[in-house]
């Protein structure tokens, strides 16, 4: 008797949670990078690394390929959250993101792009609610396909190339051994900042985490 009552109670709670999430606007988190094993540890792929970390921490499952992207979704903080890894290669990321934003009916205030940034020191996280592409071609492609730039960015610093190295070559290099040791702390910071964004909004995330460096974890 008690078991049946508990079962019915759990069913009611689950139904209530599902109905509340259906009534709220979904979120989309996009990690930028290049597909293929040869790019996995590249500086340019820090967005993919962050997306994979969030999928693991959120315990999302059921990856699928849709609109030229790997898509995983689930519930987080009472909201439906869609995590996207475009498979178009960096410079064409907008093809996947534009199609998926329209399919899932994502308000731009609920869209977050996680990407590398040459203009920030390695490991620094900078969150902002809009702006230009800043030379990041994946972000530029998204702006073009959305015809709008008012979406959120989680910019992760990878630093400038040394000496006369061309930036295009630098971003396609793997992180150094020392940098790789710090990346888990950096990804944990991104995870914490994303949870604040999902629950309290972009301004709260900016106030708490802008300028945060991975060194705080080490």
C-alpha positions in Angstrom: 0.0 0.0 0.0 2.8 2.4 1.0 4.8 1.5 -2.1 1.8 2.2 -4.3 1.3 5.6 -2.7 5.0 6.5 -3.1 4.8 5.4 -6.8 1.8 7.6 -7.4 3.5 10.5 -5.6 6.6 10.2 -7.8 4.4 10.1 -10.9 2.7 13.3 -9.9 6.0 15.0 -9.2 7.5 13.9 -12.5 4.4 15.0 -14.4 4.4 18.4 -12.7 8.1 18.9 -13.5 7.6 17.9 -17.1 4.6 20.3 -17.5 6.5 23.2 -16.0 9.4 22.6 -18.3 7.1 22.5 -21.3 5.7 25.9 -20.4 9.1 27.5 -20.1 11.3 28.7 -23.0 14.1 26.3 -23.9 17.8 27.1 -23.8 20.5 26.3 -26.3 24.2 26.0 -25.5 26.5 25.8 -28.5 30.2 24.7 -28.2 32.2 25.7 -31.3 35.0 23.6 -32.7 36.0 21.4 -35.6 34.9 17.8 -36.0 37.5 15.0 -36.3 40.0 13.3 -33.9 42.9 15.4 -35.3 41.3 18.6 -33.9 40.1 17.3 -30.5 42.9 18.9 -28.4 43.3 22.0 -30.5 42.9 25.5 -28.9 40.1 26.2 -31.4 38.1 23.3 -29.9 37.7 24.5 -26.4 34.0 25.1 -27.1 33.6 21.4 -28.0 35.5 20.5 -24.8 33.1 22.7 -22.7 30.0 21.2 -24.4 31.2 17.7 -23.7 31.9 18.6 -20.1 28.4 20.1 -19.6 26.8 17.0 -21.1 28.7 14.8 -18.6 27.9 17.1 -15.6 24.3 17.4 -16.6 24.1 13.6 -17.1 22.4 14.2 -20.5 22.2 11.2 -22.9 20.8 10.2 -26.3 23.1 12.1 -28.7 21.7 12.5 -32.2 22.8 14.1 -35.4 20.5 16.9 -36.6 20.9 19.8 -39.0 24.7 19.2 -39.4 25.3 19.0 -35.6 25.5 16.6 -32.7 22.6 17.4 -30.4 22.0 16.3 -26.8 19.2 17.6 -24.7 17.7 17.2 -21.2 16.3 19.1 -18.2 18.5 21.4 -16.1 17.3 23.7 -13.4 13.7 23.1 -14.5 14.4 24.1 -18.1 14.8 22.2 -21.3 18.5 22.6 -22.4 19.8 21.7 -25.9 23.6 21.3 -26.2 24.9 21.6 -29.7 28.3 20.7 -31.4 28.2 21.9 -35.0 29.8 19.4 -37.4 30.2 21.9 -40.3 33.8 23.0 -39.3 34.2 26.3 -37.5 33.8 28.8 -40.3 30.3 27.4 -41.2 28.9 27.0 -37.7 26.0 29.3 -38.5 24.5 26.7 -40.9 23.8 24.3 -38.0 23.1 26.9 -35.3 20.6 28.9 -37.5 18.6 25.8 -38.4 18.5 24.5 -34.9 17.6 27.8 -33.3 14.6 27.9 -35.6 13.7 24.3 -35.1 13.7 24.4 -31.3 12.3 28.0 -31.3 15.1 29.3 -29.1 14.8 33.0 -28.0 18.2 34.6 -28.6 18.3 35.6 -24.9 18.5 31.9 -24.2 21.2 31.1 -26.7 24.8 30.8 -25.5 27.8 30.3 -27.8 31.0 29.0 -26.1 34.1 29.7 -28.1 37.9 30.4 -28.0 39.2 34.0 -27.9 42.6 35.1 -29.0 42.3 38.5 -27.3 42.0 37.0 -23.8 44.8 35.5 -21.8 44.7 31.7 -21.6 42.0 30.5 -19.2 40.2 33.7 -18.7 36.4 33.5 -19.0 34.5 36.5 -20.3 30.7 36.5 -20.6 28.7 39.0 -22.5 25.2 39.3 -23.9 26.0 40.4 -27.5 28.4 42.3 -29.7 30.4 41.6 -32.8 32.4 38.5 -33.8 35.7 39.9 -32.7 37.4 38.1 -35.5 36.0 34.7 -34.5 34.8 33.2 -37.8 32.4 30.7 -36.2 30.7 33.5 -34.3 30.6 35.6 -37.5 28.9 32.7 -39.4 26.3 32.5 -36.6 25.6 36.2 -36.8 25.1 36.0 -40.6 22.7 33.0 -40.4 20.7 34.5 -37.5 20.8 38.0 -39.0 21.2 39.1 -35.4 24.1 39.5 -33.0 22.2 39.8 -29.7 23.0 36.3 -28.3 25.1 35.4 -25.4 28.8 34.5 -25.5 31.0 32.6 -23.1 34.5 33.6 -24.5 37.4 31.5 -23.3 40.8 33.0 -23.6 43.5 31.0 -25.4 46.1 33.8 -25.6 48.0 35.3 -28.5 50.3 33.3 -30.7 54.0 33.6 -29.8 56.4 35.6 -32.0 55.4 35.9 -35.6 53.2 32.8 -35.7 50.0 33.2 -37.7 46.8 33.1 -35.7 45.2 30.5 -38.0 48.1 28.1 -37.3 48.1 28.8 -33.5 44.4 28.0 -33.0 44.9 24.7 -34.7 47.7 23.7 -32.4 47.1 21.4 -29.4 47.1 23.0 -26.0 50.5 22.8 -24.3 51.1 20.2 -21.6 50.9 23.0 -18.9 47.7 24.3 -20.4 46.1 20.8 -20.5 46.7 20.5 -16.8 44.6 23.6 -16.1 41.7 22.9 -18.6 39.7 20.8 -16.1 39.6 23.7 -13.7 38.6 26.0 -16.5 35.8 23.7 -17.6 34.5 23.5 -14.1 34.3 27.3 -14.0 32.3 27.3 -17.2 30.0 24.7 -15.8 29.4 26.8 -12.6 28.9 30.0 -14.6 26.4 28.2 -17.0 24.3 27.1 -14.1 24.1 30.7 -12.8 23.1 31.8 -16.3 20.3 29.1 -16.5 18.9 30.0 -13.1 19.6 33.7 -12.7 20.3 35.1 -16.1 23.3 36.5 -18.0 23.9 39.6 -15.8 24.3 37.4 -12.7 26.7 35.1 -14.6 28.7 38.2 -15.7 28.9 39.7 -12.3 30.1 36.5 -10.7 32.4 35.1 -13.3 33.7 37.7 -15.7 37.5 37.6 -15.7 37.6 34.3 -13.9 40.8 32.5 -14.6 41.5 28.7 -14.5 44.2 29.4 -11.9 41.6 29.8 -9.3 41.0 26.1 -9.4 44.6 25.2 -9.3 
